[in-house]
Amino acid sequence: MSLVTIAALQARLETGETTATALLSDMQARITARGTLSPFQRLEWERAYEQAERSDRARREGAPLGPLAGVPMAHKDMFDRKGATVGFGGHPSARKTATATAPVLERLDAAGAVDFGRLQMSEFAMGPTGQNHHYGMPENPAVPGGVPGGSSSGSGVAVGMGLVPAALGSDTGGSIRVPAACNGVVGFKPSLGLVPLTGAMPLSWTQDTLGPLAASVDCARRVLSVISGGKIRPRGEPLRKLRIAFDRGAFVEGISDRMRAALAETRGALAGQGHDLVSLDMGFFADLTEPANVIAIAEAATVHADRLRDCAETYGTQVRARLAQAAGISAQAYLRARQIREIAMVRTAEEIFGAADLVILPGLADVAPQAEALVHAEGTEIARMISGMTGFTRPGSILGLPVLSLPVAWTSDGPLSLQIMGPRGSEDLIADLAQTLETSRQPVESALAEPA
């Protein structure tokens, strides 16, 4: 499967091989020929052609061009654009017409990106599988029959299908990194507070972050540089020698044999680059799943309290049940969870980043799980599956840390992805390391040997 990158598109635009309008027209033809709207929720061609024509005119006239000039993009259906509909993955009654434009979209507009649509998502960004009670589940292009991951399901699928080089998503417990891992693309969750949340649907205001899912690390960092207001570099720089930590404790015990092999391959690649490898006991990360979930669901229930009271029947069964259960979380439990987070932040700074510059963790335990298993799961089995998909992503969210998810190997069943996590403000360092792994990783055509 061929992914499209920002660098490749810009090279074609700069040489005059194509135009922004032609790229958009080709995209429209491809989507029409597919005969299905998925993974898009809504297409907005009129405005997109206006943006493309402005970009083409500026290029013809020799006017200054933004860093994403003419690049077609689409985004998770949760960002406000003045005068446009935003749906949040919810029941049609939840849709609204935005009265202002989210700063992240304003920054992409100013950079010259062409925004042509909105992508599917889990209902109100609640659900790591990508299943949506109202609109179904977009098809995973990397794992036949696999879940696409959520909640930024459409963003991961659109990039994985080669329809766009990057798409915005949100991440509260893994909603950028999980679909990135499921679809074999890059996902970049920034530090808490780096990217403005105004005009984006809230879920858990003390954990919400916005970032890109992208075809490459280069694509991801270019987009993140724009939406962060230039707070991170759009290009890589040579790396110094780093201390890179791997877990030696129980945190990664549940991973598959082939994920364990991918971690070993990565250790070897990093050692070959001259980095110091550190083994640390990160077992306490496993203890953060429950407080992270308590904080997230309690805050989500607060966001939805009025609507849930007035029109509970418009929520999907699982989302309604989770929000209703959250009403029983006591103030003491919520505050205790936040207290645990503060303690864990100090412990992480001292025990982990006192000994290492960056950390390598699995993205998922294995390739994306099969959707059929989700269909037949009930009650505690669904809860177990959901917990299994976010077990490795929750720590980065509750701690507010920057984390990049990167596919490092491909098996006959699909991609295996790892996460690179660092202290707050280490986005540049994370991306620099990720680009070295990206260029040294096994090619898509090869696969890790399957476990006997």
C-alpha positions as CSV (number, residue, x, y, z in Angstrom):
1,M,0.0,0.0,0.0
2,S,1.4,3.4,-1.1
3,L,1.2,6.3,1.4
4,V,1.3,9.8,0.1
5,T,3.7,12.3,1.9
6,I,3.8,16.0,2.1
7,A,7.3,16.1,0.7
8,A,6.3,14.2,-2.4
9,L,3.3,16.3,-3.0
10,Q,5.2,19.5,-2.5
11,A,7.9,18.4,-4.9
12,R,5.3,17.8,-7.6
13,L,3.7,21.2,-6.9
14,E,7.1,23.0,-7.0
15,T,8.1,21.5,-10.3
16,G,4.8,22.4,-11.9
17,E,3.9,18.7,-12.4
18,T,0.6,19.3,-10.8
19,T,-1.4,22.0,-9.0
20,A,-3.3,22.2,-5.8
21,T,-6.6,22.2,-7.8
22,A,-5.5,19.2,-9.8
23,L,-4.6,17.3,-6.6
24,L,-8.0,18.1,-5.1
25,S,-9.8,17.1,-8.3
26,D,-7.9,13.8,-8.4
27,M,-8.9,13.2,-4.8
28,Q,-12.5,13.9,-5.5
29,A,-12.4,11.4,-8.4
30,R,-10.8,8.7,-6.3
31,I,-13.3,9.1,-3.5
32,T,-16.2,9.1,-6.0
33,A,-14.9,6.0,-7.7
34,R,-14.7,4.1,-4.4
35,G,-18.5,4.3,-4.1
36,T,-18.5,4.8,-0.4
37,L,-18.2,7.9,1.8
38,S,-16.2,6.0,4.5
39,P,-13.8,6.9,6.1
40,F,-15.2,10.4,5.6
41,Q,-18.1,11.7,7.5
42,R,-18.6,14.8,5.3
43,L,-17.0,16.2,2.2
44,E,-16.7,20.0,1.8
45,W,-15.5,20.6,-1.8
46,E,-16.6,24.1,-2.4
47,R,-14.4,25.7,0.3
48,A,-11.6,23.3,-0.5
49,Y,-11.5,24.4,-4.2
50,E,-11.4,28.0,-3.1
51,Q,-8.4,27.2,-0.9
52,A,-6.7,25.3,-3.7
53,E,-7.2,28.0,-6.2
54,R,-5.8,30.6,-3.8
55,S,-2.7,28.5,-3.4
56,D,-2.3,28.0,-7.1
57,R,-2.7,31.7,-7.7
58,A,-0.1,32.6,-5.1
59,R,2.3,30.1,-6.6
60,R,1.8,31.5,-10.1
61,E,2.3,35.1,-8.9
62,G,5.4,34.2,-6.9
63,A,3.8,35.3,-3.7
64,P,5.0,33.8,-0.3
65,L,3.7,30.3,0.3
66,G,2.9,28.6,3.6
67,P,4.7,25.5,4.7
68,L,1.7,23.3,3.7
69,A,0.7,25.2,0.5
70,G,-1.6,23.1,-1.6
71,V,-1.5,20.0,0.6
72,P,-4.9,18.3,0.8
73,M,-6.0,17.3,4.3
74,A,-9.1,16.1,6.1
75,H,-9.7,16.0,9.9
76,K,-11.6,14.2,12.6
77,D,-15.2,15.5,12.8
78,M,-14.7,17.4,16.0
79,F,-13.1,20.7,15.0
80,D,-15.1,23.9,14.6
81,R,-15.0,25.8,11.3
82,K,-17.2,29.0,11.2
83,G,-20.4,28.3,9.3
84,A,-19.7,24.6,8.9
85,T,-21.4,21.6,10.5
86,V,-19.5,19.6,13.2
87,G,-20.9,16.2,14.2
88,F,-18.6,14.7,16.9
89,G,-19.4,11.2,15.8
90,G,-22.7,11.5,17.6
91,H,-26.4,11.1,16.8
92,P,-27.5,13.6,14.1
93,S,-29.2,15.7,16.8
94,A,-25.8,16.4,18.3
95,R,-24.6,18.3,15.2
96,K,-24.0,22.0,15.4
97,T,-23.1,24.8,13.1
98,A,-19.8,26.4,14.3
99,T,-19.7,30.1,15.0
100,A,-15.9,30.4,15.0
101,T,-13.0,28.4,13.6
102,A,-10.7,26.4,15.8
103,P,-7.1,27.9,16.1
104,V,-5.6,24.6,14.8
105,L,-7.6,25.0,11.6
106,E,-6.8,28.7,11.3
107,R,-3.1,27.8,11.6
108,L,-3.4,25.1,8.9
109,D,-5.3,27.5,6.7
110,A,-2.6,30.1,7.1
111,A,0.0,27.5,6.2
112,G,-1.8,26.9,2.9
113,A,-3.3,23.5,3.6
114,V,-6.5,22.5,1.7
115,D,-9.2,21.2,4.0
116,F,-11.7,19.1,2.1
117,G,-13.6,17.2,4.7
118,R,-14.3,15.6,8.0
119,L,-13.5,12.0,9.0
120,Q,-15.3,9.4,11.0
121,M,-14.6,9.0,14.7
122,S,-15.9,7.1,17.7
123,E,-19.0,8.5,19.2
124,F,-17.9,11.7,21.1
125,A,-14.3,10.3,21.0
126,M,-15.2,7.5,23.4
127,G,-13.9,4.2,22.2
128,P,-10.5,2.8,21.2
129,T,-11.8,0.3,18.7
130,G,-13.2,2.7,16.1
131,Q,-16.7,1.2,16.3
132,N,-19.5,3.9,16.2
133,H,-23.1,3.0,17.2
134,H,-24.5,5.4,14.6
135,Y,-22.2,5.1,11.6
136,G,-20.4,1.9,11.9
137,M,-16.6,1.3,11.6
138,P,-14.3,2.3,8.8
139,E,-12.3,-0.5,7.2
140,N,-8.7,-1.0,8.3
141,P,-6.5,-0.9,5.2
142,A,-3.5,-2.5,6.9
143,V,-5.1,-5.4,8.8
144,P,-7.8,-7.3,6.9
145,G,-10.8,-7.6,9.2
146,G,-9.0,-5.7,12.0
147,V,-10.4,-2.8,13.9
148,P,-9.2,0.6,12.7
149,G,-8.7,1.9,16.3
150,G,-10.2,4.9,17.8
151,S,-11.3,7.3,18.6
152,S,-9.6,9.0,15.5
153,S,-10.6,6.0,13.4
154,G,-11.2,7.9,10.1
155,S,-8.0,9.8,10.4
156,G,-5.9,6.7,10.7
157,V,-7.8,5.0,7.9
158,A,-7.6,8.0,5.5
159,V,-3.8,8.2,6.0
160,G,-3.4,4.4,5.8
161,M,-5.3,4.3,2.5
162,G,-3.0,6.9,1.0
163,L,-5.9,9.4,0.6
164,V,-4.2,12.2,2.7
165,P,-0.6,12.6,4.0
166,A,-1.9,13.8,7.4
167,A,-5.1,14.3,9.3
168,L,-5.8,15.8,12.7
169,G,-7.0,13.7,15.6
170,S,-7.3,14.0,19.3
171,D,-5.7,11.9,22.1
172,T,-7.0,11.6,25.6
173,G,-6.0,8.0,26.4
174,G,-4.5,6.9,23.1
175,S,-6.9,8.1,20.4
176,I,-4.1,9.3,18.1
177,R,-1.7,6.5,18.8
178,V,-4.0,3.5,18.8
179,P,-5.5,4.1,15.3
180,A,-2.0,5.0,14.1
181,A,-0.7,1.6,15.4
182,C,-3.8,-0.2,14.0
183,N,-3.4,1.2,10.5
184,G,0.4,1.3,10.3
185,V,0.9,5.0,10.2
186,V,2.6,7.6,12.4
187,G,0.7,9.3,15.3
188,F,2.1,12.2,17.3
189,K,0.5,13.1,20.6
190,P,2.1,16.4,21.9
191,S,2.7,17.5,25.4
192,L,-0.4,18.6,27.3
193,G,-1.0,22.3,26.5
194,L,1.3,22.5,23.5
195,V,-1.5,22.8,21.0
196,P,-4.6,25.0,21.7
197,L,-7.8,23.0,22.4
198,T,-10.2,25.9,21.7
199,G,-12.8,25.0,19.1
200,A,-12.2,21.2,19.5
201,M,-14.7,19.0,21.2
202,P,-13.8,18.4,24.8
203,L,-13.7,15.0,26.4
204,S,-11.4,15.1,29.4
205,W,-10.0,18.6,29.8
206,T,-7.1,17.6,31.9
207,Q,-5.9,15.0,29.4
208,D,-7.1,16.1,26.0
209,T,-4.4,16.8,23.3
210,L,-4.6,17.4,19.6
211,G,-2.1,16.2,17.0
212,P,-1.6,14.6,13.6
213,L,-1.8,11.1,12.2
214,A,0.5,11.0,9.2
215,A,2.2,9.0,6.5
216,S,5.7,9.6,7.9
217,V,7.5,11.2,10.8
218,D,8.4,14.1,8.5
219,C,4.7,14.7,7.7
220,A,3.7,14.5,11.4
221,R,6.3,17.0,12.6
222,R,5.5,19.4,9.8
223,V,1.9,19.5,10.7
224,L,2.6,19.6,14.5
225,S,5.0,22.5,13.9
226,V,2.2,24.4,12.3
227,I,-0.6,23.7,14.8
228,S,1.7,24.3,17.7
229,G,2.5,27.8,16.4
230,G,6.1,26.9,15.5
231,K,7.0,25.6,19.0
232,I,8.6,22.6,17.5
233,R,10.9,22.2,14.5
234,P,9.4,21.2,11.1
235,R,12.7,19.4,10.2
236,G,15.0,16.9,11.8
237,E,18.5,17.6,13.1
238,P,21.4,15.2,13.8
239,L,21.0,13.3,17.1
240,R,23.4,13.4,20.0
241,K,24.1,10.2,21.9
242,L,20.9,9.4,24.0
243,R,20.0,7.3,27.0
244,I,17.0,5.2,25.8
245,A,15.0,3.2,28.2
246,F,13.1,-0.1,27.8
247,D,10.9,-1.7,30.5
248,R,12.5,-4.6,32.3
249,G,9.5,-5.2,34.6
250,A,5.9,-6.4,34.4
251,F,4.5,-3.5,32.3
252,V,5.2,-5.2,28.9
253,E,4.6,-8.8,30.1
254,G,1.4,-9.3,28.0
255,I,2.9,-8.5,24.6
256,S,3.0,-11.1,21.8
257,D,6.2,-12.9,20.8
258,R,6.4,-10.9,17.5
259,M,6.1,-7.6,19.4
260,R,8.8,-8.8,21.7
261,A,10.9,-9.5,18.6
262,A,10.2,-6.0,17.2
263,L,11.4,-4.5,20.5
264,A,14.5,-6.6,20.3
265,E,15.1,-5.5,16.7
266,T,14.7,-1.8,17.8
267,R,17.1,-2.3,20.6
268,G,19.7,-3.6,18.2
269,A,19.1,-0.7,15.8
270,L,19.5,1.9,18.6
271,A,22.6,0.2,19.9
272,G,24.0,0.2,16.4
273,Q,23.5,4.0,16.3
274,G,25.6,4.4,19.4
275,H,22.9,5.1,22.0
276,D,23.1,3.9,25.6
277,L,20.3,1.4,26.3
278,V,18.9,1.5,29.8
279,S,16.6,-1.1,31.4
280,L,14.2,0.3,33.9
281,D,11.3,-1.1,35.9
282,M,8.2,0.7,34.6
283,G,5.8,-1.5,36.3
284,F,4.1,1.4,38.1
285,F,2.8,2.6,34.7
286,A,0.3,-0.3,34.8
287,D,-1.1,1.2,38.0
288,L,-2.1,4.4,36.1
289,T,-4.7,2.8,33.9
290,E,-7.5,3.0,36.5
291,P,-6.9,6.6,37.7
292,A,-6.5,7.7,34.1
293,N,-9.9,6.2,33.3
294,V,-11.5,7.6,36.4
295,I,-10.4,11.1,35.5
296,A,-11.4,10.8,31.8
297,I,-14.8,9.3,32.3
298,A,-15.7,11.6,35.3
299,E,-14.8,14.7,33.2
300,A,-16.6,13.3,30.1
301,A,-19.7,12.8,32.2
302,T,-19.5,16.4,33.3
303,V,-19.2,17.6,29.7
304,H,-22.2,15.5,28.7
305,A,-24.4,15.9,31.9
306,D,-27.0,18.1,30.5
307,R,-27.4,16.4,27.1
308,L,-27.4,13.0,28.7
309,R,-30.2,14.1,31.1
310,D,-32.3,15.6,28.2
311,C,-31.8,13.1,25.4
312,A,-30.1,9.9,26.7
313,E,-31.8,7.9,24.0
314,T,-29.6,9.5,21.3
315,Y,-26.4,8.0,22.7
316,G,-25.1,4.6,21.6
317,T,-25.6,1.8,24.2
318,Q,-22.0,1.5,25.3
319,V,-21.3,5.2,25.5
320,R,-24.5,5.8,27.4
321,A,-23.7,3.1,29.9
322,R,-20.2,4.4,30.5
323,L,-21.4,7.9,31.0
324,A,-24.2,6.8,33.3
325,Q,-21.8,4.7,35.4
326,A,-19.5,7.7,35.7
327,A,-22.2,9.6,37.5
328,G,-21.5,7.2,40.4
329,I,-17.9,8.3,40.7
330,S,-17.5,10.2,43.9
331,A,-15.6,13.5,44.3
332,Q,-13.2,11.7,46.6
333,A,-12.4,9.0,43.9
334,Y,-11.9,11.7,41.2
335,L,-9.6,13.8,43.5
336,R,-7.7,10.7,44.6
337,A,-7.1,9.8,40.9
338,R,-5.7,13.3,40.3
339,Q,-3.5,12.9,43.4
340,I,-2.2,9.6,42.1
341,R,-1.4,11.4,38.8
342,E,0.7,14.1,40.6
343,I,2.6,11.4,42.5
344,A,3.2,9.5,39.3
345,M,4.5,12.7,37.5
346,V,7.1,13.2,40.2
347,R,8.1,9.5,40.1
348,T,8.4,9.5,36.3
349,A,10.5,12.6,36.3
350,E,12.8,11.1,39.0
351,E,13.0,7.4,38.2
352,I,12.5,7.3,34.5
353,F,13.7,10.6,33.0
354,G,16.3,11.0,35.6
355,A,17.9,7.9,34.1
356,A,16.9,8.2,30.5
357,D,16.3,10.8,27.8
358,L,13.5,8.8,26.0
359,V,11.5,5.7,26.6
360,I,10.5,3.0,24.1
361,L,7.2,1.2,24.7
362,P,4.9,-1.1,22.6
363,G,2.0,0.7,20.9
364,L,-0.3,-2.3,21.1
365,A,0.3,-5.8,22.4
366,D,0.3,-7.1,18.8
367,V,-1.3,-6.2,15.5
368,A,-4.8,-4.7,15.6
369,P,-7.4,-7.2,17.0
370,Q,-10.1,-8.5,14.7
371,A,-13.4,-6.7,14.5
372,E,-15.3,-10.0,14.6
373,A,-14.1,-10.6,18.1
374,L,-15.5,-7.2,19.2
375,V,-18.9,-8.0,17.6
376,H,-19.3,-11.1,19.7
377,A,-17.9,-9.7,22.9
378,E,-20.2,-8.8,25.8
379,G,-19.9,-7.0,29.1
380,T,-16.6,-7.7,30.8
381,E,-15.1,-9.0,27.6
382,I,-15.7,-5.7,25.9
383,A,-14.1,-3.9,28.8
384,R,-11.1,-6.3,28.7
385,M,-10.6,-5.6,25.0
386,I,-10.8,-1.9,25.4
387,S,-8.4,-1.9,28.3
388,G,-6.0,-4.1,26.3
389,M,-5.9,-1.6,23.4
390,T,-5.1,1.4,25.7
391,G,-2.9,-0.3,28.3
392,F,0.3,1.0,26.8
393,T,-1.0,4.5,25.8
394,R,-2.7,5.5,29.0
395,P,0.5,6.5,30.9
396,G,1.5,9.1,28.3
397,S,-1.9,10.6,28.5
398,I,-2.4,10.9,32.3
399,L,1.2,12.1,32.6
400,G,0.7,14.7,29.9
401,L,3.8,13.6,28.0
402,P,4.6,13.8,24.3
403,V,4.5,10.4,22.6
404,L,5.0,9.3,19.0
405,S,3.7,6.0,17.6
406,L,5.7,4.5,14.8
407,P,5.3,1.3,12.8
408,V,8.6,-0.6,13.0
409,A,7.9,-3.9,11.4
410,W,5.2,-5.6,9.3
411,T,4.1,-9.2,9.8
412,S,1.9,-11.2,7.4
413,D,-1.0,-10.1,9.6
414,G,-0.2,-6.4,9.7
415,P,2.0,-3.7,11.3
416,L,3.7,-3.7,14.7
417,S,4.1,-0.2,16.2
418,L,6.2,1.2,19.1
419,Q,5.9,4.4,21.0
420,I,8.7,6.9,21.8
421,M,7.9,8.9,24.9
422,G,9.8,11.7,26.5
423,P,9.5,14.4,29.1
424,R,7.3,17.4,28.4
425,G,8.7,19.6,25.7
426,S,10.8,16.8,24.1
427,E,8.8,16.7,20.8
428,D,11.8,17.6,18.7
429,L,14.0,15.0,20.2
430,I,11.3,12.3,19.9
431,A,10.8,13.1,16.2
432,D,14.5,13.2,15.5
433,L,14.9,9.7,17.0
434,A,11.8,8.4,15.3
435,Q,13.1,9.5,11.9
436,T,16.3,7.4,12.4
437,L,14.2,4.4,13.2
438,E,11.9,5.0,10.3
439,T,14.8,5.0,7.9
440,S,16.4,1.9,9.4
441,R,13.3,-0.2,9.9
442,Q,12.5,-3.3,8.0
443,P,10.8,-2.5,4.6
444,V,7.1,-3.2,4.2
445,E,7.8,-6.1,1.9
446,S,9.6,-8.1,4.6
447,A,8.0,-9.5,7.7
448,L,9.2,-10.7,11.0
449,A,9.3,-14.4,11.3
450,E,6.0,-15.7,12.7
451,P,6.3,-17.4,16.2
452,A,6.5,-21.1,16.0
